[in-house]
Amino acid sequence: MNPHPLIDIGVNLTNKRFQKDLAEILQRAQQTQVEHMIVTGTSLAASQAALKLTRQYPQLTCTAGVHPHDAKQWQSHYEQEILTLASKSNVVAIGECGLDFNRNFSPKDQQEYCFEAQLNIAVAVQKPVFLHQRDAHSRFMELLKPYRNRMTGAVVHCFTGTKEELFDYLDLDCHIGITGWLCDTRRGQELRNIVKHIPLDKLMIETDAPFLTPHNAKPQPKDRRNEPALLPYVLSELSNCIGISEAALAKQTYTNTQHFFKLP
């Protein structure tokens, strides 16, 4: 059992892989001290569904936004729809938004337009942004920089970048979200080497469930589906990599998250 309650800042609970057993998933999370979860909004429909879940389950809040993969769906009325969602108290951030030039599921110009529209919304409603960046660092920085000092906060969710990228984000006073990517000694080695450079007051942890199941989870889930109950494995690996006790790290990330998202 963890010495301190935890908060999962990014979990895709609207994903169809969670449809059948959501109540059990939330129960298991509670058993491992994951006391609060922020459901990620990745499209307009997913953001509306996420808000609905937060009204059903008091341990949930959510974000509202459009992922770069879905940027091609962006329509003129989306801005007003997301503004409306963002005005709800259970919506604690704008996003998941950003750029993904790795898969390019949406054309680059549409991704950029959609990203800027959401940065504007974050400034308008004075709520932080929940950011996604993959293979688009320099353009991402160009777009984010002009807005940053007018925003209440920015967290780079599921950070897996280089040391240079990390320092660029820290220079913009961004928080950094760490996932089970860290627990993969093969793919995550660079991340394991650089997490010690993240100031403790900028760290947050997340599962990004159902994706990125921590490799150190015992036993491994049969269907490879990640879930919030596995967040302690991310905490444990991060604690090893930066050389701070799990108890101290749990307390620090919890405090950071509460303040950042203004959670009750």
NORGI-V107275 format. One line per field, one symbol per residue. ss: DSSP state (H for helix, E for strand, C for the rest). phi: phi as a letter, one per 20 degrees, with the letter a starting at -180 (. if undefined). psi: psi as a letter, one per 40 degrees, with the letter a starting at -180 (. if undefined). A space follows every 10 residues. Layout:
ss->???
phi->???
psi->???
This chain:
ss->CCCCCEEEEE ECCCCHHHCC CHHHHHHHHH HCCEEEEEEC CCCHHHHHHH HHHHHHCCCE EEEECCCHHH HHHCCCCHHH HHHHHHCCCC EEEEEEEEEE CCCCCCCHHH HHHHHHHHHH HHHHHCCEEE EEEECCHHHH HHHHHHHHCC CCCEEECCCC CCHHHHHHHH HCCCEEEECH HHHCCCCCHH HHHHHHHCCH HHEEECCCEC CCCCCCCCCC CCCCCCCHHH HHHHHHHHHH HHCCCHHHHH HHHHHHHHHH HCCC
phi->.ffbfcceeb cefefffdgf cgffffffff fdmeebcdee edbfffffff fgffeecfed cbdcrcfgge gfegcgfggf ffgfffffff edadpecqcc eedlfcggff gfffffgfff fgffelcfdd dcbblbgffg fgffgfegfd dfrbceflfc eefffgffff feleeceddf gfeefefeff fgfdgfeegg edeccbelge elgffefcff ggemefbgfe ggffgfffgf fdmcfgfffg fffffgfgff elff
psi->hieiiihheh hgeeheeedd fddddddddd dfegeihhhh heiddddddd ddddedheei aiihahidde deehideddd ddddddeide heihahiaig eddfdiiddd dddddddddd ddddefiiih ihhhffdddd ddddddddee idihhhifhe aidddddddd defiihhhae ddehecdedd dddedeehid eehiiidfie ifhhdehhih hdeehiidee dddddddddd defiiddddd dddddddddd efi.
